[in-house]
Amino acid sequence: MRILAVIILAYLLFGCAGAYIKQIPVVNSDGSKYYLLTNNMNYSESSRAYAAKEMKDYSTKLCPSGYDLANEESIPVNHVLGIHNGQYQLIWQIKCNNQL
């Protein structure tokens, strides 16, 4: 019974933390194209490293000929009431090498 409880707890803590990367294509006023990629993480260094690895893997699939990371930032995620909930959103702005 204890083992089952540990498995369920591990699933709740880590299983839901899988990568869900949102991709938003953007075109600048000069016609250049880039992507905004977002991924959720908490403030721990291991969570940030995992989120960055997932973003790198996703970027490599999105841009098989390579990409340039133009900008990276993390912002806090707040509840509806404006209270910080301990989660952060990692945001990358990338430009594929084969795009104008």
All heavy atoms as an XYZ file, in Angstrom:
790
protein
N       0.820     -1.191      0.000
C       0.000      0.000      0.000
C       0.871      1.265      0.000
O       0.547      2.240     -0.654
C      -0.926     -0.028      1.218
C      -1.928      1.067      1.184
S      -2.999      0.905     -0.247
C      -4.495      1.474      0.403
N       1.971      1.223      0.753
C       2.866      2.357      0.814
C       3.497      2.637     -0.551
O       3.659      3.784     -0.947
C       3.981      2.087      1.821
C       4.013      3.064      2.927
C       5.208      2.852      3.786
N       4.761      2.668      5.150
C       5.538      2.413      6.149
N       6.816      2.228      5.956
N       5.063      2.306      7.352
N       3.846      1.573     -1.248
C       4.463      1.724     -2.562
C       3.492      2.384     -3.527
O       3.871      3.274     -4.290
C       4.941      0.358     -3.109
C       6.071     -0.169     -2.230
C       5.398      0.475     -4.545
C       6.513     -1.552     -2.569
N       2.237      1.992     -3.477
C       1.225      2.597     -4.340
C       1.078      4.084     -4.038
O       0.976      4.908     -4.940
C      -0.121      1.881     -4.177
C      -1.263      2.405     -5.035
C      -0.920      2.281     -6.511
C      -2.534      1.646     -4.721
N       1.102      4.434     -2.779
C       0.991      5.841     -2.383
C       2.188      6.639     -2.894
O       2.033      7.763     -3.377
C       0.881      5.963     -0.868
N       3.379      6.063     -2.834
C       4.579      6.735     -3.324
C       4.499      6.918     -4.835
O       4.845      7.978     -5.369
C       5.852      5.955     -2.924
C       7.078      6.498     -3.641
C       6.038      5.991     -1.417
N       4.019      5.899     -5.555
C       3.888      5.992     -7.011
C       2.891      7.076     -7.396
O       3.145      7.880     -8.288
C       3.485      4.624     -7.610
C       4.649      3.638     -7.467
C       3.079      4.762     -9.065
C       4.296      2.214     -7.827
N       1.762      7.116     -6.720
C       0.757      8.143     -7.012
C       1.300      9.534     -6.705
O       1.139     10.465     -7.499
C      -0.549      7.871     -6.223
C      -1.222      6.605     -6.777
C      -1.489      9.062     -6.293
C      -2.391      6.125     -5.960
N       1.989      9.673     -5.584
C       2.576     10.957     -5.225
C       3.627     11.385     -6.255
O       3.654     12.545     -6.679
C       3.204     10.897     -3.832
C       3.837     12.189     -3.324
C       2.782     13.291     -3.232
C       4.496     11.968     -1.989
N       4.467     10.453     -6.685
C       5.485     10.776     -7.697
C       4.831     11.189     -9.010
O       5.283     12.124     -9.672
C       6.402      9.574     -7.918
N       3.760     10.516     -9.382
C       3.055     10.882    -10.617
C       2.475     12.287    -10.519
O       2.589     13.082    -11.425
C       1.941      9.885    -10.920
C       1.109     10.300    -12.107
C       1.594     10.150    -13.395
C      -0.145     10.873    -11.941
C       0.856     10.556    -14.493
C      -0.900     11.278    -13.022
C      -0.394     11.114    -14.302
O      -1.140     11.512    -15.372
N       1.890     12.590     -9.378
C       1.295     13.917     -9.205
C       2.346     15.016     -9.206
O       2.134     16.090     -9.745
C       0.482     13.972     -7.913
C      -0.795     13.140     -7.904
C      -1.438     13.167     -6.522
C      -1.773     13.630     -8.951
N       3.506     14.732     -8.601
C       4.549     15.743     -8.531
C       5.345     15.877     -9.821
O       5.694     16.971    -10.231
C       5.510     15.428     -7.379
C       4.935     15.575     -5.980
C       5.959     15.142     -4.946
C       4.508     17.005     -5.729
N       5.630     14.754    -10.476
C       6.511     14.794    -11.631
C       5.801     14.472    -12.938
O       6.186     14.975    -13.986
C       7.682     13.824    -11.447
C       8.477     14.114    -10.214
C       8.430     13.265     -9.129
C       9.254     15.255    -10.136
C       9.160     13.536     -7.991
C       9.979     15.533     -9.001
C       9.936     14.665     -7.921
N       4.787     13.651    -12.896
C       4.096     13.257    -14.115
C       3.368     14.407    -14.772
O       3.289     14.495    -15.988
N       2.871     15.313    -13.996
C       2.161     16.466    -14.542
C       3.126     17.559    -14.978
O       2.716     18.549    -15.557
C       1.200     17.039    -13.502
S      -0.060     15.869    -13.010
N       4.389     17.383    -14.674
C       5.365     18.414    -15.001
C       5.970     18.216    -16.380
O       6.961     18.823    -16.709
C       6.472     18.415    -13.949
N       5.375     17.369    -17.195
C       5.883     17.148    -18.539
C       5.810     18.423    -19.358
O       5.057     19.334    -19.074
N       6.615     18.457    -20.381
C       6.719     19.672    -21.187
C       5.455     19.913    -21.991
O       4.937     19.022    -22.641
C       7.917     19.564    -22.108
N       4.976     21.114    -21.906
C       3.918     21.583    -22.789
C       4.406     22.911    -23.326
O       4.340     23.932    -22.649
C       2.589     21.751    -22.062
C       1.547     22.375    -22.950
C       0.989     21.652    -23.988
C       1.158     23.694    -22.789
C       0.053     22.220    -24.832
C       0.226     24.272    -23.619
C      -0.323     23.531    -24.632
O      -1.237     24.102    -25.474
N       4.963     22.870    -24.514
C       5.549     24.059    -25.103
C       4.561     24.680    -26.066
O       4.043     24.017    -26.951
C       6.869     23.711    -25.818
C       7.867     23.163    -24.798
C       7.430     24.930    -26.535
C       9.133     22.628    -25.389
N       4.286     25.953    -25.847
C       3.398     26.697    -26.734
C       4.258     27.436    -27.752
O       5.256     28.047    -27.395
C       2.562     27.692    -25.936
C       1.521     28.410    -26.803
C       0.831     29.516    -26.037
C      -0.180     28.955    -25.072
N      -0.974     30.011    -24.410
N       3.862     27.350    -29.005
C       4.591     27.975    -30.102
C       3.726     29.061    -30.728
O       2.597     28.810    -31.113
C       4.925     26.911    -31.134
C       5.396     27.424    -32.456
C       5.424     26.318    -33.498
O       5.700     25.180    -33.186
N       5.124     26.658    -34.732
N       4.281     30.270    -30.831
C       3.559     31.381    -31.440
C       4.428     31.955    -32.564
O       5.478     32.548    -32.286
C       3.252     32.482    -30.407
C       2.469     31.909    -29.240
C       2.509     33.647    -31.060
C       2.358     32.835    -28.049
N       4.016     31.776    -33.831
C       4.781     32.388    -34.925
C       4.507     33.887    -34.990
O       3.376     34.325    -34.815
C       4.274     31.669    -36.174
C       2.943     31.116    -35.798
C       2.924     30.949    -34.313
N       5.556     34.686    -35.221
C       5.437     36.138    -35.250
C       6.182     36.668    -36.476
O       7.241     36.161    -36.836
C       6.036     36.765    -33.969
C       5.946     38.273    -33.997
C       5.357     36.216    -32.732
N       5.610     37.697    -37.109
C       6.264     38.382    -38.225
C       6.481     39.833    -37.816
O       5.535     40.535    -37.449
C       5.408     38.301    -39.519
C       6.089     39.042    -40.648
C       5.127     36.864    -39.897
N       7.739     40.274    -37.865
C       8.065     41.663    -37.542
C       7.580     42.603    -38.644
O       7.250     42.158    -39.741
C       9.577     41.838    -37.378
C      10.068     41.388    -36.035
O       9.332     41.376    -35.057
N      11.335     41.014    -35.979
N       7.590     43.884    -38.366
C       7.179     44.873    -39.365
C       8.110     44.881    -40.583
O       7.709     45.257    -41.672
C       7.117     46.266    -38.748
O       8.376     46.608    -38.206
N       9.363     44.429    -40.402
C      10.295     44.355    -41.529
C      10.164     43.053    -42.315
O      10.898     42.814    -43.264
C      11.736     44.543    -41.062
C      12.213     43.432    -40.140
O      11.411     42.520    -39.814
O      13.393     43.469    -39.750
N       9.223     42.194    -41.930
C       8.975     40.940    -42.640
C       9.742     39.749    -42.105
O       9.511     38.620    -42.536
N      10.653     39.950    -41.151
C      11.404     38.826    -40.587
C      10.489     37.990    -39.690
O       9.608     38.510    -39.014
C      12.625     39.325    -39.815
O      12.235     40.137    -38.732
N      10.717     36.670    -39.717
C       9.873     35.740    -38.968
C      10.657     35.155    -37.797
O      11.850     34.893    -37.902
C       9.416     34.611    -39.877
C       8.621     35.069    -41.076
C       8.321     33.908    -41.991
C       7.645     34.388    -43.259
N       7.438     33.311    -44.212
N       9.963     34.969    -36.701
C      10.542     34.273    -35.563
C       9.433     33.583    -34.785
O       8.253     33.729    -35.103
C      11.364     35.224    -34.681
C      10.566     36.309    -33.994
C      10.049     36.122    -32.721
C      10.347     37.534    -34.611
C       9.326     37.119    -32.084
C       9.641     38.533    -33.979
C       9.137     38.320    -32.726
O       8.420     39.305    -32.105
N       9.810     32.820    -33.798
C       8.850     32.100    -32.957
C       9.050     32.495    -31.506
O      10.180     32.657    -31.047
C       9.049     30.589    -33.063
C       8.739     30.019    -34.415
C       9.746     29.777    -35.333
C       7.432     29.720    -34.774
C       9.469     29.253    -36.580
C       7.140     29.193    -36.022
C       8.163     28.960    -36.916
O       7.883     28.437    -38.149
N       7.946     32.643    -30.795
C       7.964     32.743    -29.341
C       7.577     31.373    -28.807
O       6.525     30.833    -29.170
C       6.975     33.788    -28.836
C       7.361     35.240    -29.011
C       6.236     36.136    -28.517
C       8.647     35.555    -28.283
N       8.431     30.803    -27.978
C       8.156     29.515    -27.353
C       8.040     29.729    -25.852
O       8.843     30.454    -25.258
C       9.297     28.523    -27.635
C       9.649     28.281    -29.096
C      10.834     27.330    -29.193
C       8.463     27.721    -29.853
N       7.040     29.119    -25.239
C       6.863     29.247    -23.796
C       6.738     27.867    -23.170
O       6.227     26.931    -23.774
C       5.600     30.070    -23.445
O       4.447     29.404    -23.952
C       5.681     31.463    -24.030
N       7.244     27.757    -21.964
C       7.196     26.505    -21.208
C       7.115     26.855    -19.731
O       7.737     27.822    -19.287
C       8.455     25.675    -21.497
C       8.339     24.240    -21.052
O       7.324     23.816    -20.526
N       9.392     23.480    -21.269
N       6.360     26.110    -18.965
C       6.214     26.366    -17.534
C       7.291     25.652    -16.740
O       7.766     24.593    -17.123
C       4.833     25.928    -17.048
C       3.739     26.785    -17.633
O       3.933     27.961    -17.919
N       2.577     26.199    -17.823
N       7.666     26.255    -15.608
C       8.670     25.680    -14.719
C       8.458     26.263    -13.330
O       7.717     27.223    -13.158
C      10.075     26.025    -15.213
C      10.361     27.506    -15.222
S      12.025     27.856    -15.776
C      12.119     29.582    -15.304
N       9.112     25.651    -12.331
C       9.144     26.301    -11.023
C      10.516     26.938    -10.854
O      11.319     26.934    -11.786
C       8.784     25.334     -9.883
C       9.759     24.199     -9.734
O      10.944     24.350     -9.969
N       9.268     23.044     -9.344
N      10.816     27.488     -9.701
C      12.027     28.295     -9.555
C      13.292     27.477     -9.313
O      14.376     28.015     -9.316
C      11.846     29.323     -8.439
C      12.868     30.421     -8.500
C      12.863     31.328     -9.554
C      13.851     30.549     -7.526
C      13.799     32.341     -9.634
C      14.789     31.561     -7.592
C      14.756     32.450     -8.650
O      15.685     33.447     -8.718
N      13.177     26.174     -9.136
C      14.369     25.379     -8.854
C      15.270     25.300    -10.085
O      14.815     25.377    -11.221
C      13.985     23.968     -8.398
O      13.495     23.211     -9.490
N      16.550     25.148     -9.830
C      17.532     25.064    -10.921
C      17.293     23.827    -11.781
O      17.430     23.888    -13.007
C      18.958     25.040    -10.345
C      20.033     25.150    -11.394
C      19.961     26.420    -12.231
O      19.651     27.481    -11.684
O      20.235     26.339    -13.445
N      16.897     22.721    -11.164
C      16.649     21.503    -11.948
C      15.421     21.671    -12.854
O      15.416     21.196    -13.991
C      16.469     20.296    -11.027
O      15.361     20.471    -10.177
N      14.408     22.365    -12.377
C      13.225     22.611    -13.199
C      13.568     23.517    -14.370
O      13.136     23.286    -15.503
C      12.113     23.250    -12.358
O      11.006     23.551    -13.165
N      14.375     24.534    -14.129
C      14.795     25.439    -15.202
C      15.644     24.695    -16.233
O      15.478     24.875    -17.427
C      15.559     26.629    -14.642
C      15.939     27.624    -15.720
C      16.591     28.865    -15.105
N      16.930     29.823    -16.118
C      16.091     30.662    -16.691
N      14.827     30.663    -16.335
N      16.494     31.499    -17.609
N      16.536     23.849    -15.767
C      17.385     23.075    -16.678
C      16.536     22.135    -17.532
O      16.775     21.987    -18.735
C      18.432     22.300    -15.892
N      15.546     21.496    -16.897
C      14.666     20.591    -17.634
C      13.849     21.355    -18.673
O      13.726     20.926    -19.821
C      13.739     19.851    -16.663
C      12.779     18.910    -17.346
C      13.207     17.692    -17.830
C      11.451     19.262    -17.525
C      12.334     16.823    -18.474
C      10.568     18.410    -18.167
C      11.016     17.191    -18.627
O      10.144     16.349    -19.272
N      13.305     22.498    -18.295
C      12.507     23.306    -19.219
C      13.372     23.794    -20.385
O      12.944     23.768    -21.537
C      11.886     24.502    -18.490
N      14.612     24.206    -20.095
C      15.510     24.669    -21.154
C      15.880     23.522    -22.098
O      15.944     23.719    -23.318
C      16.768     25.278    -20.545
N      16.085     22.318    -21.565
C      16.386     21.160    -22.416
C      15.208     20.846    -23.330
O      15.381     20.589    -24.522
C      16.730     19.943    -21.577
C      17.053     18.709    -22.406
C      17.112     17.465    -21.556
C      17.326     16.213    -22.356
N      16.484     16.050    -23.512
N      14.008     20.888    -22.775
C      12.816     20.640    -23.590
C      12.658     21.710    -24.675
O      12.285     21.402    -25.805
C      11.565     20.595    -22.704
C      11.506     19.401    -21.783
C      11.394     18.092    -22.544
O      10.665     18.041    -23.543
O      12.039     17.115    -22.123
N      12.943     22.958    -24.337
C      12.852     24.038    -25.322
C      13.902     23.844    -26.422
O      13.630     24.061    -27.602
C      13.061     25.389    -24.650
C      12.004     25.741    -23.634
S      10.518     26.403    -24.332
C      10.875     28.128    -24.231
N      15.104     23.422    -26.028
C      16.160     23.184    -27.013
C      15.764     22.053    -27.957
O      15.922     22.172    -29.170
C      17.462     22.850    -26.288
C      18.623     22.631    -27.210
C      19.886     22.328    -26.434
C      21.027     22.036    -27.389
N      22.259     21.688    -26.703
N      15.247     20.958    -27.407
C      14.806     19.833    -28.238
C      13.684     20.254    -29.181
O      13.682     19.901    -30.362
C      14.338     18.667    -27.364
C      15.468     18.018    -26.584
O      16.647     18.284    -26.904
O      15.171     17.260    -25.643
N      12.732     21.015    -28.680
C      11.611     21.481    -29.491
C      12.102     22.410    -30.597
O      11.670     22.315    -31.751
C      10.593     22.194    -28.597
C       9.297     22.521    -29.296
C       8.250     21.604    -29.299
C       9.118     23.727    -29.950
C       7.062     21.893    -29.943
C       7.940     24.024    -30.596
C       6.908     23.104    -30.587
O       5.735     23.392    -31.239
N      13.023     23.311    -30.255
C      13.562     24.254    -31.234
C      14.317     23.524    -32.343
O      14.235     23.903    -33.510
C      14.493     25.251    -30.552
O      13.794     26.001    -29.596
N      15.035     22.469    -31.983
C      15.785     21.688    -32.966
C      14.837     20.987    -33.934
O      15.113     20.910    -35.136
C      16.682     20.661    -32.252
O      17.570     21.372    -31.370
C      17.490     19.849    -33.238
N      13.699     20.507    -33.430
C      12.703     19.876    -34.314
C      12.005     20.913    -35.183
O      11.702     20.668    -36.341
C      11.679     19.101    -33.487
C      12.233     17.864    -32.844
C      11.207     17.177    -31.983
C      11.844     16.021    -31.226
N      10.955     15.456    -30.218
N      11.730     22.074    -34.621
C      11.051     23.146    -35.345
C      11.945     23.736    -36.437
O      11.468     24.100    -37.504
C      10.623     24.240    -34.362
C       9.838     25.421    -34.897
C       8.488     24.953    -35.439
C       9.630     26.443    -33.788
N      13.235     23.798    -36.152
C      14.205     24.401    -37.082
C      15.326     23.389    -37.351
O      16.407     23.480    -36.745
C      14.798     25.672    -36.485
S      13.609     26.904    -35.957
N      15.090     22.420    -38.242
C      16.095     21.373    -38.469
C      17.453     21.893    -38.961
O      18.473     21.265    -38.735
C      15.458     20.477    -39.531
C      14.039     20.882    -39.631
C      13.902     22.231    -39.034
N      17.469     23.053    -39.626
C      18.742     23.602    -40.116
C      19.411     24.505    -39.075
O      20.394     25.168    -39.375
C      18.523     24.364    -41.421
O      17.650     25.444    -41.212
N      18.872     24.538    -37.869
C      19.442     25.330    -36.789
C      18.620     26.575    -36.497
O      17.723     26.931    -37.251
N      18.927     27.218    -35.388
C      18.191     28.402    -34.963
C      19.096     29.305    -34.149
O      20.140     28.882    -33.651
C      16.953     28.014    -34.148
C      17.284     27.334    -32.846
C      17.415     28.058    -31.669
C      17.465     25.955    -32.778
C      17.733     27.440    -30.477
C      17.776     25.329    -31.592
C      17.904     26.073    -30.436
O      18.221     25.465    -29.263
N      18.702     30.550    -34.046
C      19.370     31.509    -33.181
C      18.420     31.866    -32.046
O      17.258     32.189    -32.288
C      19.727     32.785    -33.952
C      20.795     32.553    -35.003
O      21.723     31.772    -34.727
O      20.686     33.130    -36.093
N      18.925     31.807    -30.834
C      18.146     32.217    -29.667
C      18.333     33.720    -29.494
O      19.390     34.183    -29.075
C      18.612     31.463    -28.421
C      17.931     31.792    -27.101
C      16.436     31.526    -27.178
C      18.562     30.990    -25.976
N      17.314     34.487    -29.888
C      17.402     35.944    -29.864
C      17.161     36.516    -28.472
O      17.730     37.542    -28.112
C      16.408     36.541    -30.851
N      16.312     35.859    -27.679
C      15.969     36.385    -26.362
C      15.485     35.243    -25.479
O      14.840     34.317    -25.956
C      14.887     37.461    -26.477
C      14.685     38.214    -25.184
O      15.569     38.285    -24.339
N      13.501     38.781    -25.018
N      15.795     35.328    -24.198
C      15.328     34.348    -23.206
C      14.986     35.101    -21.928
O      15.748     35.954    -21.486
C      16.419     33.321    -22.914
C      16.062     32.358    -21.818
C      17.190     31.393    -21.469
O      18.238     31.418    -22.123
O      17.000     30.627    -20.525
N      13.826     34.795    -21.363
C      13.448     35.397    -20.091
C      12.499     34.475    -19.355
O      11.898     33.575    -19.937
C      12.827     36.776    -20.282
C      11.525     36.788    -21.033
C      10.960     38.195    -21.185
O      10.736     38.862    -20.156
O      10.744     38.598    -22.325
N      12.388     34.688    -18.068
C      11.403     33.963    -17.277
C      10.591     34.985    -16.499
O      11.127     35.952    -15.962
C      12.075     32.960    -16.342
O      12.971     33.602    -15.482
N       9.282     34.755    -16.473
C       8.387     35.672    -15.782
C       7.540     34.887    -14.786
O       7.199     33.730    -15.031
C       7.483     36.449    -16.765
C       6.659     35.492    -17.627
C       8.292     37.378    -17.636
C       5.607     36.174    -18.467
N       7.197     35.478    -13.656
C       6.355     34.779    -12.687
C       4.922     34.642    -13.192
O       4.414     35.512    -13.898
C       6.412     35.672    -11.447
C       6.875     36.994    -11.921
C       7.624     36.787    -13.191
N       4.299     33.542    -12.834
C       2.895     33.299    -13.169
C       2.074     33.581    -11.918
O       2.368     33.066    -10.840
C       2.673     31.837    -13.633
C       1.208     31.563    -13.894
C       3.508     31.550    -14.872
N       1.054     34.407    -12.051
C       0.216     34.785    -10.916
C      -1.162     34.137    -11.007
O      -1.658     33.860    -12.095
C       0.053     36.304    -10.849
C       1.346     37.007    -10.552
O       2.213     36.479     -9.874
N       1.494     38.207    -11.070
N      -1.765     33.913     -9.843
C      -3.155     33.471     -9.778
C      -4.058     34.591    -10.291
O      -3.611     35.716    -10.517
C      -3.566     33.169     -8.323
C      -2.971     31.922     -7.774
N      -3.313     30.669     -8.210
C      -2.042     31.741     -6.815
C      -2.633     29.768     -7.533
N      -1.846     30.392     -6.675
N      -5.322     34.285    -10.419
C      -6.305     35.270    -10.860
C      -6.311     36.493     -9.941
O      -6.477     37.620    -10.389
C      -7.711     34.635    -10.922
C      -8.749     35.649    -11.330
C      -7.716     33.453    -11.874
N      -6.065     36.275     -8.661
C      -6.074     37.372     -7.698
C      -4.775     38.173     -7.703
O      -4.622     39.117     -6.937
C      -6.330     36.835     -6.291
C      -7.661     36.116     -6.100
C      -7.763     35.533     -4.696
C      -8.814     37.088     -6.347
N      -3.831     37.790     -8.554
C      -2.574     38.514     -8.645
C      -1.499     38.034     -7.692
O      -0.457     38.658     -7.572
N      -1.727     36.917     -7.030
C      -0.760     36.377     -6.081
C       0.136     35.378     -6.818
O      -0.347     34.505     -7.533
C      -1.483     35.674     -4.912
C      -2.385     36.676     -4.192
C      -0.479     35.051     -3.952
C      -3.346     36.045     -3.220
N       1.442     35.502     -6.616
C       2.395     34.602     -7.280
C       2.201     33.182     -6.765
O       2.111     32.949     -5.570
C       3.826     35.069     -7.031
C       4.857     34.199     -7.655
N       4.903     33.961     -9.005
C       5.874     33.500     -7.117
C       5.916     33.154     -9.275
N       6.516     32.862     -8.140
N       2.141     32.220     -7.698
C       1.854     30.835     -7.310
C       3.088     29.938     -7.292
O       2.969     28.742     -7.153
C       0.777     30.237     -8.230
C       1.247     30.067     -9.664
O       2.404     30.307     -9.985
N       0.347     29.651    -10.525
N       4.282     30.503     -7.450
C       5.507     29.701     -7.408
C       5.927     29.158     -8.761
O       6.983     28.573     -8.886
N       5.105     29.358     -9.770
C       5.438     28.907    -11.116
C       5.985     30.067    -11.938
O       5.665     31.223    -11.682
C       4.193     28.343    -11.820
C       3.646     27.083    -11.192
C       4.574     25.900    -11.414
O       5.001     25.642    -12.527
N       4.890     25.197    -10.349
N       6.802     29.713    -12.896
C       7.370     30.701    -13.818
C       7.147     30.220    -15.242
O       6.957     29.031    -15.488
C       8.873     30.889    -13.565
C       9.150     31.590    -12.265
C       9.139     30.897    -11.066
C       9.401     32.950    -12.234
C       9.373     31.537     -9.859
C       9.642     33.607    -11.042
C       9.627     32.887     -9.864
O       9.849     33.526     -8.675
N       7.196     31.146    -16.158
C       7.080     30.803    -17.563
C       8.401     31.171    -18.233
O       8.845     32.322    -18.162
C       5.928     31.562    -18.208
C       5.567     31.056    -19.576
C       4.285     31.693    -20.059
O       4.173     32.910    -20.091
N       3.331     30.872    -20.428
N       9.036     30.168    -18.844
C      10.258     30.383    -19.593
C       9.865     30.748    -21.018
O       9.081     30.037    -21.643
C      11.119     29.116    -19.584
C      12.450     29.177    -20.329
C      13.361     30.232    -19.719
C      13.126     27.815    -20.313
N      10.383     31.869    -21.516
C      10.029     32.351    -22.849
C      11.301     32.473    -23.681
O      12.269     33.112    -23.256
C       9.323     33.721    -22.771
C       8.084     33.628    -21.900
C       8.981     34.221    -24.167
C       7.453     34.956    -21.576
N      11.277     31.841    -24.839
C      12.373     31.953    -25.799
C      11.853     32.618    -27.059
O      10.750     32.321    -27.520
C      12.913     30.582    -26.186
C      13.875     29.962    -25.230
C      14.107     30.328    -23.937
C      14.715     28.851    -25.490
N      15.045     29.504    -23.378
C      15.434     28.579    -24.316
C      14.918     28.049    -26.602
C      16.358     27.548    -24.226
C      15.837     27.013    -26.505
C      16.551     26.775    -25.329
N      12.663     33.466    -27.641
C      12.402     34.016    -28.969
C      13.490     33.443    -29.867
O      14.680     33.699    -29.652
C      12.464     35.534    -28.963
C      12.261     36.147    -30.326
C      12.391     37.661    -30.307
O      12.342     38.286    -29.261
N      12.577     38.241    -31.468
N      13.081     32.613    -30.846
C      14.055     31.991    -31.736
C      13.772     32.366    -33.186
O      12.647     32.673    -33.546
C      14.088     30.458    -31.599
C      12.782     29.822    -32.062
C      14.444     30.036    -30.187
C      12.862     28.326    -32.258
N      14.822     32.315    -33.977
C      14.714     32.551    -35.414
C      15.388     31.376    -36.103
O      16.558     31.077    -35.847
C      15.396     33.854    -35.798
C      15.254     34.215    -37.263
C      15.880     35.575    -37.513
C      15.631     36.087    -38.897
N      16.058     35.311    -39.989
N      14.638     30.685    -36.964
C      15.196     29.563    -37.716
C      16.219     30.096    -38.713
O      16.029     31.168    -39.303
C      14.106     28.788    -38.444
S      12.951     27.944    -37.346
N      17.301     29.360    -38.910
C      18.377     29.806    -39.798
C      17.937     29.903    -41.254
O      18.493     30.686    -42.004
C      19.579     28.877    -39.694
C      20.297     29.060    -38.370
O      20.134     30.074    -37.692
N      21.081     28.079    -37.984
N      16.959     29.123    -41.656
C      16.557     29.112    -43.068
C      15.423     30.086    -43.381
O      14.872     30.044    -44.464
C      16.140     27.700    -43.492
C      14.942     27.193    -42.701
O      14.548     27.798    -41.723
N      14.380     26.081    -43.128
N      15.075     30.956    -42.445
C      13.998     31.919    -42.673
C      14.561     33.314    -42.860
O      15.646     33.618    -42.387
C      13.013     31.925    -41.492
C      12.226     30.656    -41.383
C      11.238     30.728    -40.238
O      11.313     31.578    -39.380
N      10.288     29.813    -40.240
N      13.804     34.145    -43.537
C      14.222     35.543    -43.754
C      14.120     36.354    -42.490
O      13.351     36.151    -41.641
C      13.360     36.173    -44.845
C      13.463     35.507    -46.201
C      12.460     36.157    -47.158
C      14.858     35.619    -46.762
